[in-house]
Amino acid sequence: MKRTTLFLLTVLLVTSSNIAISQVSGTGKFDVRTSIEKWVYFLASDEMRGRANGSPEMKVAAEYIADIYRNAGLTPGFGSEYIRTYSLTSRNRTLEERNVAAVIPGANPALKDEYIVITAHFDHIGIGRAVNGDSIYNGADDNAAGTASILAVASSIMARGLKPGRTLVFVSVSGEEMGMRGSRNYVAEPTVDLKKVYVNLNIEMPGYNQLLGKNQFYMTGESMTNIDDLIRSFKHQSDWKLNSTYASAERLFGSSDNIAFAQVVRKDTINLGVPSTTLCTHGGESHIHRPNDEPQFIDYDNMTGFVNYLTDFVVWLSNSTEKVVWTNSRYERY
């Protein structure tokens, strides 16, 4: 990458960080709509060249995400650091990548030693075959939108002074597009006891809704756990609801980072892992892994509603006394 482009990215990083400070720290106010749009536009800009794993742009993205967590007031998720580096091998090349993690400690003495791990991947596939002259696969919905969503949930909780009962661990992972490598790295070297993880909620592609409809989301693997029962028992002031009719939802259970938590180890024919799911609003639109997945096509108003719903749901879930259990005989708790 040219030095001038890296310089411009650094300027954008510092500028956005300063904006995040003014929106969150000490003000009690956080503008979800403005923030998620700004973050998606940055992560999915042409200057970020599609955020391919191992690229200079992914290092910039990791630092950008870490600054947002830091400025929102979250505790570092890797000891005293927000970023942890790991290596992955692809086509006989060793690539350096990074996961970013931050924590909101639980406030309930009886629950704070349990964890809700909230994940979203921030990598994409980089530069590819040109379509109508465009070769940058920006990855706005996949998954800059998911990344921005969990950043906004974390920032909203801090800005509103909400008190989760269980400890919340936010993990922005790389390597998803290369086989969930970042989430598998985190599970292999967790920062918390996986046996005490209450649930993993993964956010993927929440920026489009043309086919599913507004104010609706689906969860992958609805038949796998009782997470759907908990979602339905959550009463929210908005009209957001779980859609159980999306035909591909079951098949997609193994297609995103939640599967790394679901399959920590295998014992005979049983997968031992943390009950998990991916929450999504994408209904099969044709932008996946194409250059037209650009930030101007995201429905930021609908996404704002989803973030607000998620924020309240996560805090409610962190105080729930209900157990999260596997309901599929091929899975058991780790």
C-alpha positions as CSV (number, residue, x, y, z in Angstrom):
1,M,0.0,0.0,0.0
2,K,1.2,3.5,-0.8
3,R,2.6,5.5,2.2
4,T,0.2,8.4,1.4
5,T,-2.8,6.1,1.7
6,L,-1.6,4.7,5.0
7,F,-1.2,8.3,6.2
8,L,-4.7,9.2,5.2
9,L,-6.1,6.1,7.0
10,T,-4.2,7.1,10.1
11,V,-5.7,10.6,10.0
12,L,-9.1,9.2,9.6
13,L,-8.5,6.8,12.5
14,V,-7.5,9.7,14.8
15,T,-10.3,11.9,13.7
16,S,-12.9,9.2,14.2
17,S,-11.5,8.3,17.6
18,N,-11.8,12.0,18.7
19,I,-15.4,12.0,17.6
20,A,-16.1,8.8,19.5
21,I,-14.7,10.4,22.7
22,S,-17.0,13.4,22.4
23,Q,-20.0,11.1,21.8
24,V,-19.4,8.7,24.7
25,S,-17.0,9.7,27.4
26,G,-18.6,11.6,30.3
27,T,-21.5,12.9,28.3
28,G,-24.1,10.2,29.0
29,K,-25.1,10.5,25.4
30,F,-24.3,8.3,22.4
31,D,-25.7,8.8,18.9
32,V,-26.2,5.3,17.6
33,R,-27.3,6.3,14.1
34,T,-24.4,8.7,13.5
35,S,-21.8,6.4,14.9
36,I,-22.7,3.2,13.1
37,E,-22.9,5.0,9.8
38,K,-19.5,6.6,10.4
39,W,-17.9,3.3,11.4
40,V,-19.3,1.4,8.5
41,Y,-18.2,4.0,6.0
42,F,-14.7,3.9,7.4
43,L,-14.3,0.1,7.6
44,A,-15.9,-0.4,4.1
45,S,-14.3,2.6,2.4
46,D,-12.4,2.1,-0.8
47,E,-9.2,3.1,1.1
48,M,-9.6,0.0,3.2
49,R,-9.4,-2.1,0.0
50,G,-11.8,-4.8,1.2
51,R,-10.0,-5.6,4.5
52,A,-8.3,-8.8,3.3
53,N,-6.7,-10.9,6.0
54,G,-3.0,-10.1,6.5
55,S,-3.3,-6.7,4.8
56,P,-2.1,-3.4,6.2
57,E,-5.7,-2.3,6.2
58,M,-6.6,-5.0,8.6
59,K,-4.1,-3.6,11.1
60,V,-5.6,-0.2,10.7
61,A,-9.1,-1.7,11.2
62,A,-8.0,-3.5,14.4
63,E,-6.5,-0.3,15.8
64,Y,-9.6,1.7,14.9
65,I,-11.9,-0.8,16.6
66,A,-9.6,-0.9,19.7
67,D,-9.8,2.9,19.9
68,I,-13.6,2.8,19.9
69,Y,-13.7,0.3,22.7
70,R,-11.1,2.3,24.7
71,N,-12.9,5.6,24.2
72,A,-16.2,4.1,25.2
73,G,-14.6,3.1,28.6
74,L,-14.4,-0.7,28.2
75,T,-11.7,-2.7,29.9
76,P,-9.1,-4.3,27.7
77,G,-10.0,-7.9,26.8
78,F,-6.5,-9.3,26.5
79,G,-4.9,-8.6,29.9
80,S,-3.8,-4.9,29.6
81,E,-4.3,-4.9,25.8
82,Y,-7.2,-4.6,23.5
83,I,-5.5,-6.3,20.6
84,R,-3.9,-9.8,20.4
85,T,-1.9,-10.9,17.4
86,Y,-2.0,-14.4,16.0
87,S,-0.7,-16.2,12.9
88,L,-2.7,-18.1,10.2
89,T,-1.4,-20.0,7.3
90,S,-3.0,-19.8,3.8
91,R,-1.6,-21.1,0.5
92,N,1.8,-21.8,2.1
93,R,1.9,-18.2,3.4
94,T,1.9,-17.2,7.1
95,L,-0.2,-14.1,7.7
96,E,-0.2,-12.0,10.9
97,E,-3.7,-11.1,12.1
98,R,-5.4,-9.6,15.1
99,N,-8.4,-10.0,17.3
100,V,-9.7,-7.1,19.4
101,A,-11.5,-7.7,22.7
102,A,-13.0,-5.5,25.4
103,V,-15.0,-6.2,28.6
104,I,-17.8,-4.7,30.6
105,P,-17.7,-6.3,34.1
106,G,-20.8,-7.7,35.5
107,A,-22.5,-5.9,38.4
108,N,-24.4,-8.8,40.0
109,P,-22.2,-10.6,42.5
110,A,-24.0,-13.9,41.9
111,L,-23.6,-13.7,38.1
112,K,-20.6,-11.6,37.3
113,D,-18.3,-14.6,37.1
114,E,-20.3,-15.9,34.1
115,Y,-19.9,-14.4,30.6
116,I,-21.8,-13.4,27.6
117,V,-19.4,-13.4,24.6
118,I,-20.6,-11.1,21.8
119,T,-18.7,-11.5,18.5
120,A,-18.6,-10.1,15.0
121,H,-15.9,-10.5,12.3
122,F,-14.3,-7.4,10.7
123,D,-12.3,-9.0,7.9
124,H,-13.5,-9.4,4.3
125,I,-12.1,-10.7,1.0
126,G,-10.1,-7.7,-0.3
127,I,-9.6,-7.1,-4.0
128,G,-11.2,-9.4,-6.6
129,R,-12.4,-9.8,-10.1
130,A,-13.8,-6.5,-11.4
131,V,-17.5,-6.1,-11.8
132,N,-18.6,-3.1,-13.9
133,G,-15.1,-1.7,-13.3
134,D,-15.1,-2.1,-9.5
135,S,-12.6,-4.6,-8.0
136,I,-12.8,-3.6,-4.3
137,Y,-15.0,-5.9,-2.3
138,N,-15.9,-3.4,0.4
139,G,-17.8,-5.7,2.7
140,A,-20.1,-3.1,4.2
141,D,-22.9,-5.6,5.2
142,D,-20.4,-8.4,5.5
143,N,-19.4,-7.6,8.1
144,A,-18.6,-3.9,8.7
145,A,-22.2,-3.6,9.7
146,G,-21.9,-6.4,12.3
147,T,-18.7,-4.9,13.6
148,A,-20.3,-1.5,14.0
149,S,-23.3,-3.1,15.7
150,I,-21.4,-4.7,18.5
151,L,-19.3,-1.6,18.9
152,A,-22.5,0.4,19.3
153,V,-24.0,-2.1,21.7
154,A,-20.9,-1.7,23.9
155,S,-20.8,2.1,23.6
156,S,-24.6,2.4,24.3
157,I,-24.3,0.3,27.5
158,M,-21.5,2.5,28.8
159,A,-23.1,5.8,27.8
160,R,-26.5,4.9,29.3
161,G,-24.9,3.6,32.5
162,L,-26.6,0.2,32.1
163,K,-25.6,-2.5,34.6
164,P,-25.2,-6.0,33.1
165,G,-25.4,-8.8,35.6
166,R,-23.0,-11.1,33.9
167,T,-19.7,-9.9,32.5
168,L,-19.9,-9.0,28.8
169,V,-17.0,-9.8,26.6
170,F,-17.0,-8.2,23.1
171,V,-14.7,-9.9,20.6
172,S,-14.1,-8.4,17.2
173,V,-12.5,-11.2,15.2
174,S,-10.5,-11.5,12.0
175,G,-10.1,-14.5,9.9
176,E,-13.7,-15.4,9.4
177,E,-13.5,-15.4,5.6
178,M,-10.7,-18.0,5.9
179,G,-12.5,-20.5,8.0
180,M,-13.4,-18.7,11.3
181,R,-9.7,-18.6,12.1
182,G,-9.9,-15.6,14.5
183,S,-12.8,-17.0,16.5
184,R,-11.1,-20.4,16.6
185,N,-7.9,-18.8,17.8
186,Y,-9.9,-17.0,20.6
187,V,-11.6,-20.3,21.6
188,A,-8.2,-22.1,21.6
189,E,-6.7,-19.4,23.8
190,P,-9.7,-17.9,25.7
191,T,-9.4,-15.0,28.0
192,V,-12.3,-16.3,30.2
193,D,-13.2,-19.8,31.3
194,L,-15.3,-21.3,28.5
195,K,-17.1,-23.5,31.0
196,K,-18.5,-20.3,32.5
197,V,-19.6,-18.7,29.2
198,Y,-23.4,-18.4,29.4
199,V,-23.9,-17.9,25.7
200,N,-22.2,-16.6,22.5
201,L,-24.1,-14.2,20.4
202,N,-22.6,-13.5,17.0
203,I,-23.7,-10.6,14.8
204,E,-23.5,-11.0,11.0
205,M,-24.8,-8.9,8.2
206,P,-27.4,-6.7,9.9
207,G,-27.4,-3.9,7.2
208,Y,-29.8,-5.2,4.6
209,N,-33.5,-6.1,5.1
210,Q,-35.1,-5.9,1.7
211,L,-36.1,-9.6,1.6
212,L,-36.6,-10.3,5.3
213,G,-38.4,-7.1,6.0
214,K,-37.9,-4.2,8.4
215,N,-37.7,-4.8,12.2
216,Q,-37.1,-8.5,11.8
217,F,-34.0,-10.7,12.4
218,Y,-33.4,-14.4,12.4
219,M,-31.1,-16.6,14.4
220,T,-29.1,-19.5,12.9
221,G,-29.7,-22.9,14.4
222,E,-33.0,-22.1,16.1
223,S,-33.6,-25.8,16.7
224,M,-30.1,-26.2,18.3
225,T,-30.7,-24.4,21.6
226,N,-33.4,-22.7,23.7
227,I,-32.0,-19.2,22.8
228,D,-35.1,-18.7,20.7
229,D,-37.3,-19.2,23.8
230,L,-35.3,-16.5,25.6
231,I,-35.6,-14.1,22.7
232,R,-39.4,-14.6,22.6
233,S,-39.7,-14.1,26.4
234,F,-37.9,-10.7,26.1
235,K,-40.5,-8.0,26.0
236,H,-39.2,-4.9,24.2
237,Q,-40.9,-1.6,23.7
238,S,-40.1,-1.7,20.0
239,D,-41.8,-4.0,17.4
240,W,-38.6,-5.9,16.6
241,K,-39.2,-9.6,16.4
242,L,-37.6,-12.9,15.7
243,N,-38.4,-14.3,12.2
244,S,-38.6,-18.1,12.2
245,T,-39.5,-18.5,8.6
246,Y,-36.2,-17.9,6.8
247,A,-35.4,-21.2,5.1
248,S,-31.6,-21.1,5.3
249,A,-31.4,-20.2,9.0
250,E,-30.7,-23.8,10.1
251,R,-28.1,-24.4,7.4
252,L,-26.2,-21.2,8.3
253,F,-25.6,-22.3,11.9
254,G,-22.1,-23.6,10.9
255,S,-21.3,-20.7,8.5
256,S,-20.1,-18.0,10.9
257,D,-18.0,-17.4,14.1
258,N,-20.6,-18.9,16.5
259,I,-19.6,-22.4,15.3
260,A,-16.1,-22.0,16.9
261,F,-17.8,-21.6,20.3
262,A,-20.3,-24.4,19.6
263,Q,-17.5,-26.9,18.7
264,V,-14.8,-26.3,21.2
265,V,-13.8,-30.0,21.2
266,R,-15.3,-33.3,19.9
267,K,-15.9,-36.3,22.1
268,D,-16.8,-39.4,20.0
269,T,-19.9,-38.2,18.0
270,I,-20.7,-35.3,20.3
271,N,-19.6,-31.6,20.0
272,L,-18.8,-30.0,23.3
273,G,-19.2,-26.3,23.3
274,V,-21.0,-23.1,24.3
275,P,-24.6,-22.6,23.2
276,S,-24.4,-20.1,20.4
277,T,-26.1,-18.5,17.5
278,T,-25.7,-15.8,14.8
279,L,-28.3,-13.0,14.6
280,C,-28.8,-11.6,11.1
281,T,-31.2,-9.5,9.0
282,H,-29.7,-10.4,5.6
283,G,-32.3,-12.4,3.7
284,G,-30.4,-13.6,0.6
285,E,-29.7,-10.4,-1.2
286,S,-27.2,-10.7,-4.0
287,H,-24.4,-8.4,-2.7
288,I,-22.5,-11.1,-0.7
289,H,-18.9,-11.2,-1.7
290,R,-19.5,-8.8,-4.5
291,P,-18.1,-5.2,-5.1
292,N,-21.6,-3.7,-4.7
293,D,-21.6,-4.4,-0.9
294,E,-20.9,-0.7,-0.2
295,P,-21.8,1.5,2.7
296,Q,-24.3,3.7,0.8
297,F,-26.7,0.8,0.4
298,I,-27.0,0.0,4.2
299,D,-30.3,0.8,5.9
300,Y,-28.9,2.7,8.8
301,D,-32.3,3.5,10.3
302,N,-33.3,-0.2,10.5
303,M,-29.8,-1.1,11.7
304,T,-30.1,1.6,14.5
305,G,-33.3,-0.1,15.7
306,F,-31.6,-3.5,15.7
307,V,-28.7,-2.1,17.8
308,N,-31.1,-0.5,20.3
309,Y,-33.0,-3.8,20.5
310,L,-29.8,-5.8,20.9
311,T,-28.5,-3.4,23.6
312,D,-31.5,-3.9,25.8
313,F,-31.7,-7.7,25.0
314,V,-28.1,-8.3,26.0
315,V,-28.5,-6.4,29.3
316,W,-31.8,-8.3,30.0
317,L,-30.1,-11.6,29.2
318,S,-27.2,-10.8,31.4
319,N,-29.5,-10.7,34.3
320,S,-31.6,-13.8,33.4
321,T,-31.9,-16.7,35.7
322,E,-32.9,-19.1,32.9
323,K,-30.3,-21.6,31.8
324,V,-29.2,-21.6,28.1
325,V,-29.1,-25.2,27.0
326,W,-28.4,-27.3,23.9
327,T,-31.6,-28.9,22.5
328,N,-29.8,-31.0,19.8
329,S,-28.4,-34.4,20.7
330,R,-25.2,-33.8,18.8
331,Y,-24.2,-31.0,21.2
332,E,-23.5,-30.8,24.9
333,R,-22.1,-28.1,27.1
334,Y,-18.3,-27.8,27.2
